[in-house]
Amino acid sequence: MTAETPAPKGAAGQGPSEHDFIYDIHDRPRAAAWLPLSAQHLFAMFGATILVPFLTGLHPSVALVSSGIGTLLYIALTKAQIPAYLGSSFAFITPIIVATQLAGVSGAMVGAMTAGLVFVVVAFFIRTSGIDWLMRLLPPIVIGPVIMCIGLSLAPVAVKMAMNDPATGAYSLVHLGVALFTLVITIACNMYFKGVLALVPVLFGIVSGYVAALVLGLVNFSTVLAAPLFAMPDFVLPGINQPFTVSLSAILIIAPVALVTITEHLGHQMVLSKVTGRDFLRKPGLHRSLLGDGLGTMLGAFLGGPPLTTYGENIGVIAITRVLSVWVVGGAAVLAVLFGFLGSVSALIQTIPTAVMGGVSMLLFGVIASSGLRMMVDRHLDFGRKRNLIIASVILVIGIGGVELTVGESFKISNIALATLVGLLLNLLLPGRDAAEKGGSLFQKTEA
């Protein structure tokens, strides 16, 4: 890596171009600029990263540590050539909740490790066989509806958090008011903030909702006052301080969802390539980025964190600031790890009322569903074709309706995993696949 180099340069380092950057990928900022630049990335991912463990019953401090360590591992495995941050994946919220109920936290984390293993296996096949087979396996007509199912199936979770008193489970107008206030502030920040501030609407929404809840007496600071400044996160560590629970049901519930996050990963790589003027699919290669994501997920799950995925929020920070430096992204990862070991920070996160998180979730889960719809719109999928209509319809009903496949007491496939597998089968078996793929490949250049 090069030393401190603050002067703007083009993508190839040959002077100004349409990609003029403040810091290029291997440039290291001076200390005075390094901390605030890394802090921007930390704030961009913070709200979403702690929301996933908040919803799944995992520990936010562990999620912060696992995201930081996973990002550092990702940077190392991609030869420090891709400035991407790995944060908690929303796609696994429902699977982790269900798997935890069936096999405990340890069993769910082992299942999450298998999701990372799927990334590793796909990376191996891409390294040896290229990408064409994956392009045919994951067309937009399958992945688009599956992504919609992820967001829409979580809608009842957001609504319950928003309008019920967690102490009694009863409807509460006060809690709903806090949730709606949080939602309004988050939307306003997203619509009217400019520059880097536009990239942290979730964080602003959570802070604003927290203040409102504090005024209304919904926040209890007793745990924060009693918490030590530094504390060891509550790591799970299957096989060390927890039994290494291998549950076939947990694996079948969680592992297939990796196909969805692989698609998300590919989309982010193409957008990031466009922003930076590189082709990361070729150099350092898609197989390396998938390997980094997969091993980061496996390591994070071993610690007790949710599966990881590349974050669009951090890509947005790069696009606006024109700072590509992996040193900056790595600095954000180090800050996340340090935050995870601050006991007072962890305790403070735990005091956030569920109504606040419910208000934010009402927007975020809807955005997830809308992104699946956008994928199909961007690919100009023709729903006048019976093939497309049938595949999308079946996936949506299975995923949103909550259809599960259960055989005996140890074999269970959840709704999202089952919807994904059924969609893949329908895409392979129904006639007209070749003609459909010509009009809607997931990896067309226009995605970037």
C-alpha positions as CSV (number, residue, x, y, z in Angstrom):
1,M,0.0,0.0,0.0
2,T,1.1,3.5,-0.7
3,A,1.9,6.1,1.9
4,E,-0.1,9.2,2.7
5,T,-1.3,10.6,-0.6
6,P,-4.0,13.2,-0.3
7,A,-4.0,14.6,-3.9
8,P,-7.0,13.7,-6.1
9,K,-6.3,11.3,-8.9
10,G,-8.1,9.3,-11.5
11,A,-9.0,5.6,-11.3
12,A,-5.8,4.5,-12.9
13,G,-3.7,7.1,-11.1
14,Q,-3.0,9.0,-14.3
15,G,-4.6,12.3,-13.4
16,P,-8.1,13.7,-13.5
17,S,-10.9,11.7,-15.2
18,E,-14.6,11.1,-14.7
19,H,-13.5,9.2,-11.6
20,D,-11.6,11.9,-9.6
21,F,-10.9,10.6,-6.1
22,I,-9.7,12.3,-2.9
23,Y,-8.0,9.0,-1.9
24,D,-7.6,6.0,-4.2
25,I,-7.9,2.4,-3.0
26,H,-4.4,2.0,-1.6
27,D,-3.9,5.6,-0.4
28,R,-3.6,6.1,3.4
29,P,-5.0,9.3,4.8
30,R,-3.3,11.4,7.3
31,A,-4.3,10.8,10.9
32,A,-6.4,13.9,11.2
33,A,-8.5,12.9,8.2
34,W,-8.4,9.1,8.8
35,L,-10.6,9.0,11.9
36,P,-13.5,11.2,10.7
37,L,-13.5,9.4,7.3
38,S,-13.7,6.0,9.0
39,A,-16.3,7.2,11.5
40,Q,-18.6,8.1,8.5
41,H,-18.5,4.5,7.4
42,L,-19.1,3.3,11.0
43,F,-22.2,5.5,11.3
44,A,-23.5,4.5,7.9
45,M,-23.6,0.8,8.8
46,F,-24.3,1.1,12.6
47,G,-28.1,1.4,12.6
48,A,-28.7,-1.6,10.3
49,T,-26.0,-3.7,11.8
50,I,-27.3,-3.5,15.4
51,L,-30.9,-3.8,14.2
52,V,-30.5,-7.4,13.0
53,P,-29.2,-8.8,16.4
54,F,-31.8,-6.7,18.1
55,L,-34.6,-8.5,16.2
56,T,-33.0,-12.0,16.4
57,G,-32.1,-12.1,20.0
58,L,-28.3,-12.0,19.4
59,H,-26.0,-9.5,21.1
60,P,-25.4,-6.2,19.3
61,S,-21.9,-6.0,20.7
62,V,-21.0,-9.3,19.2
63,A,-22.5,-8.2,15.9
64,L,-20.3,-5.1,15.9
65,V,-17.2,-7.2,16.6
66,S,-18.0,-9.9,14.0
67,S,-18.8,-7.3,11.3
68,G,-15.4,-5.5,12.0
69,I,-13.4,-8.7,12.1
70,G,-15.3,-10.1,9.0
71,T,-14.5,-6.9,7.1
72,L,-10.8,-7.0,7.9
73,L,-10.7,-10.7,6.8
74,Y,-12.6,-9.7,3.6
75,I,-10.0,-6.9,2.9
76,A,-7.2,-9.4,3.4
77,L,-8.7,-12.1,1.1
78,T,-9.4,-9.6,-1.7
79,K,-5.8,-8.4,-1.6
80,A,-6.9,-5.0,-0.2
81,Q,-8.3,-4.2,-3.6
82,I,-12.1,-3.8,-2.8
83,P,-13.2,-1.1,-0.4
84,A,-16.3,-2.9,0.9
85,Y,-17.8,-3.2,4.5
86,L,-19.5,-6.3,5.7
87,G,-22.5,-5.8,8.0
88,S,-25.4,-7.8,9.4
89,S,-27.7,-9.3,6.7
90,F,-31.4,-8.7,6.9
91,A,-32.1,-11.7,4.7
92,F,-31.4,-14.1,7.6
93,I,-33.6,-12.5,10.3
94,T,-36.5,-14.9,10.1
95,P,-34.4,-18.0,9.4
96,I,-32.2,-17.2,12.5
97,I,-35.3,-16.7,14.7
98,V,-36.8,-20.0,13.6
99,A,-33.5,-21.9,13.8
100,T,-32.9,-20.5,17.3
101,Q,-36.3,-21.8,18.4
102,L,-35.5,-25.2,17.0
103,A,-31.8,-25.7,17.9
104,G,-30.8,-22.9,20.2
105,V,-28.4,-20.1,19.5
106,S,-25.5,-22.5,19.0
107,G,-27.4,-24.5,16.4
108,A,-28.5,-21.4,14.6
109,M,-24.9,-20.2,14.5
110,V,-23.7,-23.5,13.1
111,G,-26.5,-23.1,10.5
112,A,-25.1,-19.6,9.7
113,M,-21.7,-21.1,9.2
114,T,-23.1,-23.3,6.5
115,A,-24.5,-20.3,4.8
116,G,-20.9,-18.9,4.7
117,L,-19.8,-22.3,3.4
118,V,-22.3,-21.9,0.5
119,F,-20.4,-18.7,-0.4
120,V,-17.1,-20.6,-0.3
121,V,-18.4,-23.4,-2.5
122,V,-19.8,-21.0,-5.1
123,A,-16.5,-19.1,-5.0
124,F,-14.7,-22.4,-5.8
125,F,-16.9,-23.2,-8.8
126,I,-16.6,-19.6,-10.1
127,R,-12.8,-19.9,-9.8
128,T,-12.8,-23.2,-11.8
129,S,-15.8,-22.8,-14.1
130,G,-16.5,-19.1,-14.6
131,I,-19.7,-17.2,-13.9
132,D,-22.1,-18.3,-16.7
133,W,-23.6,-21.2,-14.7
134,L,-24.4,-18.8,-11.8
135,M,-26.0,-16.3,-14.2
136,R,-28.4,-19.0,-15.3
137,L,-29.1,-20.3,-11.8
138,L,-30.0,-16.9,-10.3
139,P,-32.2,-15.0,-12.8
140,P,-34.2,-12.0,-11.7
141,I,-37.5,-13.8,-12.0
142,V,-36.4,-16.0,-9.1
143,I,-34.4,-13.7,-6.9
144,G,-36.6,-10.6,-7.3
145,P,-39.7,-12.3,-5.7
146,V,-37.6,-14.0,-3.1
147,I,-36.2,-10.6,-2.0
148,M,-39.8,-9.3,-1.9
149,C,-40.7,-12.2,0.4
150,I,-37.9,-11.4,2.8
151,G,-39.2,-7.9,3.3
152,L,-42.9,-8.6,3.3
153,S,-42.7,-11.7,5.6
154,L,-40.9,-9.4,8.2
155,A,-43.7,-6.8,8.0
156,P,-45.7,-8.4,11.0
157,V,-42.5,-8.3,13.1
158,A,-42.1,-4.5,12.5
159,V,-45.8,-3.8,13.2
160,K,-45.8,-5.8,16.4
161,M,-42.7,-4.0,17.7
162,A,-44.2,-0.7,16.7
163,M,-47.6,-0.9,18.4
164,N,-47.4,-3.3,21.3
165,D,-46.0,-2.7,24.8
166,P,-43.2,-5.3,25.1
167,A,-43.9,-5.7,28.9
168,T,-47.6,-6.7,28.4
169,G,-47.9,-7.5,24.7
170,A,-51.0,-5.3,24.6
171,Y,-51.7,-2.5,22.1
172,S,-50.1,0.8,23.2
173,L,-50.9,4.2,21.5
174,V,-47.8,5.7,23.2
175,H,-45.5,3.0,21.7
176,L,-47.2,3.4,18.3
177,G,-46.7,7.2,18.5
178,V,-43.0,6.8,19.2
179,A,-42.7,4.3,16.3
180,L,-44.5,6.6,13.8
181,F,-42.4,9.6,15.0
182,T,-39.2,7.5,14.4
183,L,-40.5,6.5,11.0
184,V,-41.3,10.2,10.0
185,I,-37.9,11.4,11.1
186,T,-36.1,8.6,9.2
187,I,-38.0,9.4,6.0
188,A,-37.4,13.1,6.4
189,C,-33.7,12.6,6.9
190,N,-33.6,10.3,3.8
191,M,-35.5,12.8,1.6
192,Y,-34.1,16.1,2.7
193,F,-30.6,15.6,4.1
194,K,-27.7,16.2,1.7
195,G,-24.2,14.8,1.2
196,V,-22.9,12.3,3.8
197,L,-25.8,13.1,6.2
198,A,-28.2,11.5,3.6
199,L,-26.4,8.2,4.2
200,V,-27.3,7.9,7.9
201,P,-31.1,8.3,8.0
202,V,-31.5,5.1,10.1
203,L,-29.1,6.4,12.7
204,F,-30.8,9.8,12.9
205,G,-34.2,8.1,13.1
206,I,-33.1,5.8,15.9
207,V,-31.5,8.7,17.9
208,S,-34.6,10.9,17.4
209,G,-37.0,8.1,18.4
210,Y,-34.8,7.3,21.4
211,V,-35.1,11.0,22.6
212,A,-38.9,10.9,22.2
213,A,-39.1,7.6,24.1
214,L,-36.9,9.1,26.8
215,V,-39.2,12.1,27.2
216,L,-42.2,9.7,27.4
217,G,-40.5,7.6,30.1
218,L,-40.0,4.5,28.0
219,V,-36.2,4.3,28.6
220,N,-34.5,2.7,31.7
221,F,-30.9,3.7,32.3
222,S,-30.2,1.5,35.2
223,T,-28.3,-1.1,33.2
224,V,-26.2,1.6,31.5
225,L,-25.2,3.1,34.9
226,A,-24.2,-0.3,36.2
227,A,-22.3,-1.4,33.1
228,P,-18.5,-1.3,33.1
229,L,-16.7,0.9,30.5
230,F,-15.0,-2.1,29.0
231,A,-16.6,-5.6,28.9
232,M,-16.1,-8.8,27.0
233,P,-18.9,-9.3,24.4
234,D,-21.0,-12.4,25.0
235,F,-19.5,-14.6,22.3
236,V,-21.2,-17.9,21.5
237,L,-18.1,-19.9,20.3
238,P,-19.8,-23.2,19.4
239,G,-17.6,-26.1,20.5
240,I,-15.7,-24.0,23.1
241,N,-18.1,-22.4,25.5
242,Q,-21.3,-23.7,23.8
243,P,-22.0,-27.2,22.4
244,F,-21.4,-27.5,18.7
245,T,-25.0,-28.2,17.8
246,V,-25.5,-29.6,14.3
247,S,-29.2,-29.4,13.5
248,L,-30.3,-30.4,10.0
249,S,-33.4,-28.3,10.4
250,A,-31.4,-25.2,11.2
251,I,-29.0,-25.8,8.3
252,L,-31.9,-26.3,5.8
253,I,-33.6,-23.2,7.1
254,I,-30.5,-20.9,6.9
255,A,-28.2,-22.2,4.2
256,P,-30.4,-21.7,1.1
257,V,-30.9,-18.0,1.9
258,A,-27.2,-17.6,1.0
259,L,-28.3,-17.8,-2.6
260,V,-30.2,-14.5,-2.1
261,T,-27.2,-12.8,-0.4
262,I,-24.9,-14.0,-3.1
263,T,-27.1,-12.1,-5.6
264,E,-27.0,-9.1,-3.4
265,H,-23.2,-9.4,-3.2
266,L,-23.0,-9.5,-7.0
267,G,-25.1,-6.4,-7.4
268,H,-23.0,-4.5,-4.9
269,Q,-19.8,-5.5,-6.7
270,M,-21.1,-4.2,-10.0
271,V,-22.3,-0.9,-8.4
272,L,-19.0,-0.5,-6.6
273,S,-17.1,-1.2,-9.9
274,K,-19.1,1.5,-11.6
275,V,-18.4,4.0,-8.8
276,T,-14.7,3.3,-8.7
277,G,-14.0,2.8,-12.4
278,R,-12.7,-0.7,-11.8
279,D,-14.0,-4.2,-12.7
280,F,-13.9,-6.1,-9.4
281,L,-15.5,-9.1,-11.0
282,R,-12.3,-9.7,-12.8
283,K,-9.7,-8.2,-10.5
284,P,-9.2,-9.4,-7.8
285,G,-12.1,-11.6,-9.1
286,L,-15.6,-12.5,-8.0
287,H,-14.3,-15.7,-6.5
288,R,-12.1,-13.7,-4.0
289,S,-14.9,-11.4,-2.9
290,L,-17.3,-14.3,-2.4
291,L,-14.7,-16.1,-0.5
292,G,-14.1,-13.1,1.7
293,D,-17.8,-12.7,2.3
294,G,-18.3,-16.4,3.1
295,L,-15.3,-16.8,5.4
296,G,-16.3,-13.5,7.1
297,T,-19.8,-14.9,7.7
298,M,-18.4,-18.2,9.1
299,L,-16.0,-16.4,11.5
300,G,-18.8,-14.0,12.6
301,A,-21.2,-16.8,13.2
302,F,-18.6,-18.7,15.2
303,L,-18.4,-15.6,17.5
304,G,-22.2,-15.4,17.7
305,G,-23.0,-12.7,15.1
306,P,-25.5,-12.8,12.3
307,P,-24.4,-13.7,8.7
308,L,-22.7,-10.8,6.9
309,T,-23.2,-9.1,3.6
310,T,-21.6,-6.2,1.7
311,Y,-23.4,-2.9,2.6
312,G,-24.9,-0.6,0.1
313,E,-24.8,2.2,2.7
314,N,-21.0,2.2,2.7
315,I,-20.9,2.1,-1.1
316,G,-23.0,5.2,-1.0
317,V,-20.5,6.9,1.4
318,I,-17.7,6.1,-1.1
319,A,-19.7,7.5,-4.0
320,I,-20.4,10.8,-2.2
321,T,-17.1,11.4,-0.5
322,R,-14.9,10.1,-3.4
323,V,-12.7,8.3,-0.8
324,L,-12.0,4.8,-2.0
325,S,-9.2,3.9,0.5
326,V,-9.3,0.5,2.0
327,W,-7.4,2.0,4.9
328,V,-10.6,4.1,5.7
329,V,-12.9,1.1,5.4
330,G,-10.5,-1.0,7.6
331,G,-10.4,1.9,10.1
332,A,-14.2,1.7,10.3
333,A,-13.9,-2.1,11.0
334,V,-11.4,-1.4,13.8
335,L,-13.7,1.1,15.3
336,A,-16.6,-1.4,15.2
337,V,-14.5,-3.9,17.1
338,L,-13.6,-1.3,19.7
339,F,-17.2,-0.3,20.1
340,G,-18.1,-4.0,20.7
341,F,-15.8,-4.1,23.7
342,L,-17.3,-0.9,25.3
343,G,-19.7,-2.3,27.9
344,S,-21.5,1.0,28.3
345,V,-22.2,1.2,24.6
346,S,-23.6,-2.3,24.5
347,A,-25.8,-1.5,27.5
348,L,-27.0,1.7,25.9
349,I,-28.0,-0.1,22.7
350,Q,-30.0,-2.6,24.8
351,T,-32.1,0.3,26.2
352,I,-33.5,1.3,22.8
353,P,-37.2,0.7,23.0
354,T,-38.7,-1.9,20.6
355,A,-41.1,0.8,19.4
356,V,-38.1,2.8,18.0
357,M,-36.7,-0.2,16.2
358,G,-40.2,-1.0,15.0
359,G,-40.6,2.4,13.4
360,V,-37.3,2.1,11.6
361,S,-38.1,-1.4,10.6
362,M,-41.4,-0.4,9.0
363,L,-39.3,1.5,6.4
364,L,-36.3,-0.8,6.1
365,F,-38.4,-4.0,5.6
366,G,-40.5,-2.2,3.0
367,V,-37.3,-1.1,1.2
368,I,-36.2,-4.7,1.1
369,A,-39.4,-5.8,-0.6
370,S,-39.3,-2.8,-3.0
371,S,-35.7,-3.6,-4.0
372,G,-36.9,-7.0,-5.2
373,L,-39.6,-5.3,-7.3
374,R,-37.0,-2.8,-8.6
375,M,-34.8,-5.7,-9.7
376,M,-37.6,-7.1,-11.9
377,V,-38.5,-3.6,-13.2
378,D,-34.9,-2.8,-14.1
379,R,-34.7,-6.1,-16.0
380,H,-37.9,-5.4,-18.0
381,L,-39.4,-8.7,-17.1
382,D,-42.5,-9.4,-19.1
383,F,-45.4,-10.6,-16.8
384,G,-47.5,-11.1,-19.9
385,R,-45.4,-14.3,-20.2
386,K,-47.1,-17.1,-18.3
387,R,-43.7,-18.5,-17.3
388,N,-42.7,-15.4,-15.4
389,L,-46.2,-15.0,-13.9
390,I,-46.2,-18.5,-12.5
391,I,-42.7,-18.5,-11.0
392,A,-43.2,-15.1,-9.3
393,S,-46.7,-16.0,-8.0
394,V,-45.7,-19.3,-6.5
395,I,-42.6,-17.8,-4.8
396,L,-44.6,-14.9,-3.3
397,V,-47.4,-17.2,-1.9
398,I,-44.9,-19.7,-0.4
399,G,-42.7,-17.0,1.0
400,I,-45.2,-14.5,2.4
401,G,-47.8,-17.2,3.3
402,G,-45.3,-19.0,5.5
403,V,-45.3,-22.4,3.9
404,E,-42.9,-24.7,5.6
405,L,-41.8,-28.3,4.8
406,T,-41.5,-30.4,7.9
407,V,-40.7,-34.1,7.9
408,G,-40.5,-35.7,11.4
409,E,-38.9,-33.8,14.2
410,S,-35.5,-33.0,12.7
411,F,-36.1,-32.0,9.1
412,K,-37.6,-28.5,8.4
413,I,-37.3,-26.0,5.6
414,S,-38.5,-22.5,6.3
415,N,-40.7,-20.4,4.0
416,I,-37.9,-18.2,2.5
417,A,-35.6,-21.2,1.9
418,L,-38.5,-23.2,0.5
419,A,-39.6,-20.3,-1.8
420,T,-36.1,-20.0,-3.1
421,L,-35.7,-23.7,-3.8
422,V,-39.1,-24.0,-5.5
423,G,-38.4,-20.9,-7.6
424,L,-35.1,-22.4,-8.8
425,L,-36.8,-25.7,-9.7
426,L,-39.6,-23.9,-11.6
427,N,-37.1,-21.8,-13.5
428,L,-35.2,-25.0,-14.5
429,L,-38.2,-27.1,-15.4
430,L,-40.7,-24.7,-17.1
431,P,-40.3,-24.2,-20.9
432,G,-39.0,-21.0,-22.4
433,R,-36.0,-20.5,-20.1
434,D,-33.5,-19.6,-22.8
435,A,-35.8,-16.9,-24.3
436,A,-36.6,-15.5,-20.9
437,E,-32.9,-15.2,-20.0
438,K,-32.2,-13.2,-23.1
439,G,-34.5,-10.5,-21.8
440,G,-33.6,-10.4,-18.2
441,S,-30.2,-11.5,-17.1
442,L,-29.3,-10.6,-13.6
443,F,-25.8,-9.6,-14.5
444,Q,-26.3,-7.3,-17.5
445,K,-24.0,-4.3,-17.6
446,T,-26.8,-1.9,-17.0
447,E,-27.0,-3.0,-13.4
448,A,-24.0,-0.9,-12.6
